Amino acid sequence: MCTSFRLTAEDGNVVIGRSMEYALPANWDLVVAPRGAKGGSLGPDGPGICWKTRYGYAGIALGETTLFGATTPAQAGVTDGVNERGLYVGLLYLPGFTEYPSPDGHDTGRLLAPLDMGSYALATCATVAETIEAMRAASVWPQSIEPVGVIPLHMVVHDGTGASAVIEWVGGQMQVHEAPLGVATNAPPYEWHMTNLGNYVNLSVRDVEPISLEGETLAAIGAGSGWLGLPGDFTPPSRFVRAVALAGTAYPAKDSAEAARTALHILGSFDIPKGTIRTASPDGMVGSQAAAAGLGDFTSFVSVCELGETPSYGFRMYDDLTPKRVALAEDTIGAGKGMRRSLMRPAGFADVEVSM
């Protein structure tokens, strides 16, 4: 599960917030790809599409992870990220609906594995429009990765102009949707979520006024009554509605830095602690065993990307709540300055000296 939304500051700068939920205790790596680096993906029988990194970018990728006796190697492709031109790409789950086309009959030099979509777009595109054309030129195919199998993804794209799109593969066909509200979650497909918003047009930022009934005055209990009925659970439809409500009604920030702080506050509404959501355990695994395996979605990390003049990739991990930030300046993504490092170093509360 994941939630993604867009904020636009009063000075025109665009900021993207995203939560990454995962049902397994995966390792995560910070990736900084330099301009000029070579990249590529795989087909079923060998190399697929190849590219040269035109735009340096930063993001988070799945690191080497061992689960249930199987090791998933570190993945080159980022799950979300931003490049030096202010293009953001996020890969979100779309289970039950995603169906990639078969690679049969396609030029092997165009084949693109799902987990490489983000890096391919960030490395070669500067805008949402360019990304759509690049994805049409590629052939995404259903690569299977042990032990999780084929990963059902859709793609969320934003750029510094405020343009947004959601790209999905349903029924074996690529579908492109403009996303004027800048919000995406998971299943069902995007158009269903937009239709579902019509069920919540009664909600309001304004508190409900008291009413008089048979001589009695009835008033709302506490502030926030205009939002009574806003879904608070963690299902994709509810998170979509909640993200539209929170991102769409927050006071506009004056600049990118303030919008990034606002994004972190909004992301708090989607933060899932370990154990809040639990899935069926394999092979009868119960109790502490299931807890140790991390079976059940939780918020592995959140990212906050600034798409302005000097784009940046910010993030906060489950075990380290201090936000970190990578600015995509020349000394970060210039030729030969790539980097990959693990983010799985737990941090806790630090003691603060207090003198009386």
N, C-alpha and C positions, 0 to 999 in steps of 0.2 A: 504494500500500500504506500502511496505517496500523495502529497498535496503540493500544488504549485500555484503561485499567484504573482501578479504584477502590481507595482506601485509606481506612480509618476509624481515627482516632486514639482513644486511650483516653478522651479527654474528649468523644467523640462527633462531633467535626468530621470532615467528609468532604473528601477531596482526590482530584482526578482527574488522571491522567497520560495524555498522548496524544503519539504521534509522527506527524508528517506526512511521508510519503514521496511524491515526485513524480518522474515520469520525464523531465520537461522543466525547463529553467532558468527557471522562472516568477518574477515579481516578487511580493512579498508586502507588504501594508499592514496596519498596526495601525489598528483602527477602535474608536472610543469613541462610542457612540450615546447621546445624552441623553434623559432622560425627556421625553415630549411631542413628540418628533420624528415626522414623517410618514414612513411606509414603504410600499412597494408592490412588486408583482411584475408579470410580463408574461404574457399569453396569446399565442397564435399570431398574432393580428391586432390587438393593442392592449393596453391595461391589463388586468391581472388583479386579484387580491385586493389590497386596500389596508388599512392599519392605522395606528393611532396608537400610538407607543411608550409603553406603560404602565410598563415597567420599563427603566431604563437598563442598558446592557450593554457589554462590551468583548470583542474577539476579533480574529482575523486573517482578512483577505479577500484574494482574488486581485487584484493590481494590474494595471495595463495592461502587457501582455506581447506582444512581437513575436517570432514564430517562423515560420521557413520562408516568409517573405514575407507572413504574415497577422498582423494585430494583434488580439488579444483585448482589448476594453475592460475597464477596472477594473470588478469586480463589486461590487455593493452588499452582497450577502449574505456573512456570515462562514462560514468552513469549520468553525470551532469557537469557542466563547465561553462566558461566564458572565454572568448578570445580577445585579442588586442583591438579588434574593430568593434567590440561591444555586442557581439552576437552571443546569445545564451542558448544552449541546447540541454534539455533534460529528458532522460528516458524513464518512463513510468510504466508500471505493470498494467496490462489490459487482459487479465485472464478470462477464459471462457468465450472470448470474441475474436482475439487475434488469430489470423490464419495467413501466414506468409506464403507467397507463391512457390511452387516447386522450382528447383534450380535447373531441372531438365530442359534442354533446349536453349538455355541462356548462355551468352558469351561468358566464359569463366573469368575474363578480365573485368567483368562488371559485378561479380558476386560479392555481396556484403553481408557479413554475419551480424545479427541483431545488436550484440553488445559493442560493435565497432561503429554503429551509426553516429554516435555523439562525436567521437574523435574525427571521423571522416568529415562531418559537417563543419566542426570548429576549425579544422586545419585548412579547409578549402573555400569557405564561404564567409561573406561579410554581412549579409542581410538575410531576412526571412525569405524573401523572394528567391535569392540565390540558393538557399538551402532546399527549397521545394524543387527547384530545377535539378539540383545535384542528386536528390533522392529519386527523382524520376529517371535520371540517367543510370542509376545503380539498380541492382537486382537483389533485394533483401531475400534471404532464404532461411529455412527453419533449421539452423544449426542446433545440435543437441550438446549440452555440456553436463558431464557427470558431476554430482549426483542429481542435479535439478532438472535435467532434460532441456526441452526447447523453452526459451524464456519469452513469454508473450509481452511484447512492449508496444507502446505508442510513444510518439516523439513530440515534445513541446518545444517551440522555438519562439524566441523574442529577439528584437534588436533595439538599438538605441533610439530609433524613431518612434517606438511604442507599438510597432507592428507585432502581431502575435499570430501563431498558427498551431494547430494540432494535426499531426500526420498519423494515420492509422492504417493497418492492414486487416481488412475484414473481408471474408469470403475470397481470400486470395488476391484481392485488389487493393492497391494503395488509394487511400482517400485523404483529401486535404480539406481542412475546415479552418476558415478564419476564426480567430478567437478574440472578439472585441472586448470581452470582459477580462481576458488575460488569466483565466483560472482553468486548472485541469486537475483531475484526480485519477480514478481508475475506472473499472467497469461500472455500468455499461459504456458503449461508445459515446463520443462527445455530444452528438446531436440529442441523445436521450437526456443528458444532463441539462442541456439548455431548455428543452421542453419542460422538464420537471421543475424548473425555477418558477413556472407559473403557479405552482401550488403554494408559493410563499410570498406573493406580492402584498399580502396584508401586513407583513412585518414592517416595523418602523423604528428609526432611532429615537423618535419622540415617545415619551411616557404617555400612557393612556390617561385621559382626563377622568376625574370622578364622575359618577352618574348618580341620579336620584331615583329611588324606587320605593313607592309607597311611603314616602316621607323619610326614608332612610338614605343616607349618602354612603355610597359604596366606592371605596378608593382602592387603587392597586396597592399591593403589599410590597413596599420597597421600590427602588429605582430599577429601570430596565424592563418595565412592563410592555413596552413596544415590541420587544424581542420575544415575548412569550410565544413559544411554539418553534423557535429556532432550533433545529436538530443539533443535539450535542453528542451523539454517538460517533463511532469511528468508521462507519460504513462509507464507501465512496460517495454515494448520493448525498449523505448528510454532510460530509466534509466539503463537497462541492458547494452546497448551499451556504455553509458557514464561511467558506473562504470568500465567496462573492459578497456576503454581508459584511464581513470584517474589513476586507481590502477595499470594498467600494464605499464604505462610510467613514473610514479613518480620516481625520483631518489631514489635508495635504501637507507634507513636509516641505520645509523651505529649500532643502538641497538634498543631494545624494546621501550624505552622511546621516542626516536626520531620518531620511526614508529607510535607510538600512536598519536603524534602531527600531523604527516602527515595524519593519518586517520581522525582526526578532520577537517583538511583543506578540504579533499576530501568530507567528509560528508556535508560540506557547499554547495556543488553543488546540493544536494538533499533536502535541507531545504525548507519546504513549509509553508509559513505564513498562519494564519487563514484568510480565504476569497479568497485566490488565486484559490482554487478549491471549487465549490459549487454543492451540490446535490439537487434533488427535495425534497421539504419540505412536511412532512405529514400533512394531514388535512388542507391544504391551508395556512400553516405557512409561513409568508413572512417577508421581511425587518428585523427589529431589533429582532423580535421573532426568526427568523431562525438563525440570527447571535448569539443570546444568547444561542440557542440550540447547536451551534457548528456544524451545518450540512455541511459537506464537509471535505475531508481529510486535515489534517495538521500534521506537525511533532511533535508528543507528546514528544518524547525524542530520543536521539541518544545514542548508547553504543559503547565503545571501549574496547575490551578485549585483554589482554596480556596473551599469552599461554606459557610463558617461565618457568624458574625454580621456581619462586614464582608467579603463575598466579594471575591476578587481573581483577576485573570488574569495568570499568569506565563508567560514564554516564553524560549526560547533559540534563536538562529538558527544556521544551518550555519556562517556566516562570522563569527559573534560568539558565543563560548561563555559569555559573561557573562550570567547570568540577569537578566531585567528583570521588573518587576511593576507592574501597575496595580490599585490598590485602588479598589473601587467605593463610595467615600464620597460624601457629598452634593456636595462641591466638585468631584468628578470627573464625575458623571453628572446633575447638576441641569439644569434646563431651560436650553437655549441653550449648553451646554458641550460640544458634540460635537467630534470630532477625527478626522482621517485623515492618516496619514503613512507614508512608505515605510520599510521595515525593511532595505532592501538596501544597507547601508553596511558594507562589510567591515571587520572589526577583526582585529587579530593579537595576538601576544604583546607585552606591554609590558615594557620593560626595568625591572629592579628594582635600585636602588642598594644595594650591599652594602659596608659598611665593616668592615675587619678590625682 
